[in-house]
Amino acid sequence: MDSKVEHIKPYNESEGKTAQVQEMFDSIAPAYDFMNRAMTMGIDKWWRKVACKRVAAAGPRRILDVATGTGDFAIQLYNRIHPESLTGIDLSEGMMAVAQKKVAARGLAGKITFRQGDSLHMDFAYGSFDAVTVAFGVRNFEHIDQGYKEMYRVLRPGGMLCVVELSTPRDRFIRFFYDLYTLHIIPFFGSLKSGDKSAYRYLPQSIAAVPQGERMLELMSQAGFYDCAVSRLTLGTCSIYTAVK
């Protein structure tokens, strides 16, 4: 089942969303961490910390971080849980190059591994992981339902899924200032920093369009997950979704 966000692409081109997302993140990789801090005012670190605590409670030994990007969530997960293996997968080699440098600088080379690949077609066997995580990446999937089915496939029975995703506030007063910031201020400064105007128009548009709350939980349930739950953080600007296979 398609959702609105699946039709929003970084560039106005005929090629599919997956290829465009890969191109976009390769383009903005050097500026991504700076802009991510700016977009969230640094609160994204706390959001991931909350998610790490929930994943740690499940005691996973084998973790897959989907759409791992520059590796921030993978590093936080490793430092909190110290699993036997932690693998990050991402479309963008540019983003993972940044992640590799971070891992090496922290002395974690060999403890966290990265693989380039499509989250909708992962090269892992059924039941390979105890936990699957994805932070700020679901909205970039070309087919969200297929992404959840694939994450379900690579989880072992009883394994945990944890999704961290940006969301839009429900309060109309807060939403006014949120829209002003995300739809106007961020694209302006993002284009100055990265040189890619389209990327920082796409990112806030994709946040507004991604399934949220009960609709996201419905997609997870349709993929086979149960005990699906959502927590809204920071005035509703971030949502943490958890589920069990």
C-alpha positions in Angstrom: 0.0 0.0 0.0 1.5 3.3 -1.1 1.5 6.3 1.2 1.9 10.0 0.4 5.5 10.2 1.4 6.5 7.5 -1.1 5.7 9.9 -4.0 7.8 12.7 -2.6 11.3 12.7 -4.1 14.3 14.8 -3.6 14.6 15.7 -7.3 12.0 16.3 -10.0 13.2 13.4 -12.1 11.7 10.4 -13.6 13.9 7.8 -11.8 12.6 6.0 -8.7 12.8 7.4 -5.2 15.4 4.9 -4.1 18.0 6.1 -6.6 17.2 9.7 -5.8 17.5 9.2 -2.1 20.9 7.6 -2.6 22.1 10.5 -4.8 20.8 13.0 -2.3 22.5 11.6 0.7 25.8 11.1 -1.2 25.5 14.8 -2.0 24.9 16.1 1.5 26.9 13.6 3.4 29.7 16.1 4.4 27.1 18.5 5.8 24.6 16.0 7.1 25.7 15.9 10.8 25.9 19.6 11.1 22.5 20.1 9.6 20.9 17.3 11.5 22.0 19.0 14.8 20.6 22.3 13.5 17.3 20.8 12.3 16.6 19.2 15.7 18.4 21.8 17.8 20.6 18.9 19.1 17.7 17.1 20.7 18.1 14.2 18.3 20.9 12.9 20.6 18.4 12.5 23.4 15.8 10.9 21.2 18.3 8.2 20.2 19.3 7.8 23.8 15.6 7.1 24.7 15.4 4.6 21.9 18.7 2.9 22.9 17.3 2.3 26.4 14.3 0.6 25.0 16.3 -1.6 22.7 18.7 -2.5 25.5 15.8 -3.7 27.6 15.3 -6.5 25.1 18.9 -7.7 25.5 19.7 -8.2 21.8 23.1 -9.8 20.9 22.8 -9.3 17.1 21.6 -5.9 16.0 20.9 -4.5 12.5 20.7 -0.7 12.1 18.8 0.0 8.9 19.4 3.3 7.0 22.3 3.8 9.3 23.5 7.0 7.7 26.5 8.5 9.4 26.3 5.9 12.1 25.2 7.9 15.1 22.5 5.5 16.2 24.7 2.5 15.6 27.5 3.9 17.8 25.0 4.8 20.6 23.5 1.3 20.4 27.0 -0.3 20.6 28.1 1.9 23.5 24.9 1.1 25.5 24.4 -2.6 24.7 27.8 -4.0 23.6 26.2 -6.6 21.4 28.1 -9.5 19.8 27.5 -8.0 16.4 26.1 -4.7 15.1 25.7 -4.2 11.4 24.6 -0.9 9.7 23.2 -0.9 6.2 22.6 2.1 4.0 22.1 3.1 0.4 24.7 5.9 0.5 28.3 5.1 0.4 29.0 8.8 1.1 27.1 8.6 4.4 28.8 5.4 5.4 32.2 6.8 4.7 31.5 9.4 7.4 30.3 6.6 9.7 33.5 4.6 9.1 35.6 7.6 10.2 33.5 8.0 13.4 33.8 4.4 14.3 37.6 4.4 13.7 38.0 7.5 15.8 36.2 5.9 18.7 38.2 2.7 18.5 35.1 0.7 17.4 36.5 -0.6 14.1 35.6 -4.3 13.7 32.9 -4.0 16.4 30.5 -2.1 14.1 30.4 -3.1 10.5 28.7 -1.3 7.6 27.3 -2.7 4.3 26.1 -0.8 1.3 22.6 -2.0 0.3 18.9 -1.4 -0.3 16.8 -1.7 2.9 14.0 -3.0 0.8 16.1 -5.9 -0.5 18.6 -6.9 2.2 21.1 -9.7 1.7 20.5 -11.3 5.1 19.0 -14.7 6.0 15.7 -15.1 7.7 15.9 -14.5 11.5 19.5 -13.2 11.4 19.0 -10.5 14.1 17.6 -10.1 17.6 16.8 -6.4 17.1 16.3 -4.2 14.0 16.5 -0.4 14.4 16.0 2.5 12.0 16.4 6.1 13.0 15.0 8.9 10.7 15.0 6.6 7.7 11.6 5.1 7.2 10.3 8.2 5.4 13.0 7.7 2.8 11.8 4.2 1.8 10.3 4.0 -1.7 7.8 1.4 -0.3 7.3 1.6 3.4 5.2 -1.6 3.6 8.0 -3.5 1.8 10.6 -2.1 4.2 8.7 -3.4 7.2 8.2 -6.8 5.6 11.9 -7.0 5.0 12.8 -6.0 8.5 10.3 -8.5 9.8 12.0 -11.2 7.6 15.5 -10.7 9.0 14.3 -10.6 12.6 14.2 -13.8 14.7 10.9 -14.7 16.2 10.5 -12.7 19.4 12.9 -10.1 18.1 12.4 -6.4 18.6 11.9 -3.6 16.1 12.6 0.0 17.1 11.8 2.9 14.7 12.7 6.5 15.5 11.1 9.0 13.1 10.5 12.7 13.0 6.8 13.7 13.2 4.6 16.8 13.2 3.1 18.4 16.3 -0.6 18.1 16.8 -1.1 21.4 18.5 -2.0 24.1 16.0 0.0 26.9 17.7 3.1 24.8 18.0 2.6 23.5 14.4 2.7 27.1 13.1 6.2 27.7 14.4 7.3 24.2 13.5 6.2 24.7 9.9 8.0 28.1 9.8 11.2 26.5 11.0 11.2 23.3 9.0 9.6 24.5 5.7 11.5 27.9 5.4 14.4 28.4 7.8 15.9 24.9 7.4 15.8 24.7 3.6 17.4 28.2 3.4 20.4 27.4 5.7 20.6 23.8 4.5 21.1 24.9 0.9 23.8 27.4 2.0 25.7 24.7 4.0 25.3 21.7 1.6 24.8 23.4 -1.7 21.8 21.1 -2.4 18.6 23.1 -2.3 16.4 20.2 -3.3 17.6 18.0 -0.4 16.5 20.5 2.3 13.2 21.1 0.6 12.6 17.3 0.4 13.5 16.5 4.1 10.8 18.7 5.8 8.3 17.7 3.1 9.0 14.0 3.8 8.5 14.5 7.5 5.1 16.1 6.9 4.0 13.3 4.6 5.3 10.2 6.4 2.6 8.0 8.1 2.4 8.9 11.8 0.9 7.5 15.0 -1.8 4.9 14.4 -1.2 4.8 10.7 2.4 3.9 11.2 1.4 1.2 13.7 -1.1 -0.2 11.2 1.7 -0.6 8.6 3.8 -2.4 11.2 0.9 -4.7 12.1 0.2 -5.5 8.5 3.8 -6.6 8.1 3.3 -9.2 10.9 4.5 -7.3 14.0 2.6 -7.3 17.3 2.7 -5.3 20.5 3.1 -2.2 18.3 3.3 1.0 20.3 4.3 4.6 19.8 5.6 7.3 22.1 5.7 11.0 21.1 8.6 13.1 22.3 9.3 16.8 22.4 5.9 18.3 21.7 5.3 15.6 19.1 8.3 16.4 16.9 9.7 12.9 17.2 8.0 9.5 17.6 9.5 6.2 18.7 7.7 3.1 17.5 8.4 -0.4 18.9 7.1 -3.8 18.0 7.9 -7.5 18.3 8.0 -10.3 15.7 
